């Protein structure tokens, strides 16, 4: 075999091997293509399933959004959505009807300043003849908030009517006691005044009888004033009353009387810049009433060896002012503590039994209350609690801010 033949044979063998490799690679490519087609079919099927789920979820969310929209429109409460910049982004029909406008695109602070006027009760506002309450919920995702408006006009009217009915019912139940209290000083005044007509009565006796008759008539006048005040209830104003000024005024009113009766009078606590919004005269009268009661309790104390003292203290915590009046008197039994604020209930023969009831009414009208703590033989403490704030926040021209 020649060299040329051997070269030809070698090339033929190499070509044969090349064709064999090519056929093998082609077969592998065909198998890979078929496997790829199978994966494409499977992925296409899975994608269709996923798309179906997404479509169903979208439809469900769309239906939920529609239901929420219908619910929002049907809500009797007003809903105002405010973004992080304080601009109203959406409202429901109830809010638009309450506010008398659609405030979308406007600053909520400006809208509230123009529409809502502060009322005597915290978190309640007047809008024309309406009484509205407000509440706010933050939206953490966007930095905005939701302002809820509730029309409480009917509820407020019903509450006022109920309170008046309760006062009238209390007066009706205690009519006999009131008649007795009126009859006693009236009979005494008539007795003294009848003696004034005696021809041979000495001038000094005539003056003494006149003074006693006048004292009894003044007692009658005070009783009638207390009854009228209790029946009418407390309607507070919008005065800005300094807490420190209120403490000073009440202290000056009773300090001389305390000193005359030999009762130590201690005043503690201050709240510079803090105020209460309401009726100055009513608040001062309620606090003085508590101090006078404490003084009278010290006069009838039963614990021997205890120096009579009245302690007036002011503390502030959590936006609330606490004015405590503590005495070293005989204290109150538990059954008396339970009834101490009842109209016409009194532990003194000369009392009308309306002073504490009126003081509690004043506190409640200002959004506060009066709490009593007492242990027999260890004195009593009355705590007048009132909402307190700084002067700008309590200004009646200031709008509700959110």
Secondary structure, DSSP 8 states (H G I E B T S, - for coil): --HHHHHHHHHHHHHHHHHHHHHHHHHHHHHHHHHHHHHHHHHHHHHHHHHHHHHHHHHHHHHHHHHHHHHHHH-SSEEEEE-TTSBEEEE-HHHHHHHTS--TTSBHHHHHHHH-EE-SSTTEEEETTEEEEEEEEEETTTTEEEEEEEE-HHHHHHHHHHHHHHHHHHHHHTHHHHHHHHHHHHHHHHHHHHHTT-TT--HHHHHHHHHHHHHHHHHHHHHHHHHHHHHH------EEEEHHHHHHHHHHHHHHHHHHTT-EEEEE---TTEEEEE-HHHHHHHHHHHHHHHHHHHHT---TT---EEEEEEEEETTEEEEEEEE-S----HHHHHHTTSTT--SSTT--S-HHHHHHHHHHHTT-EEEEEE-TTS-EEEEEEEE-EEHHHH-TT-----
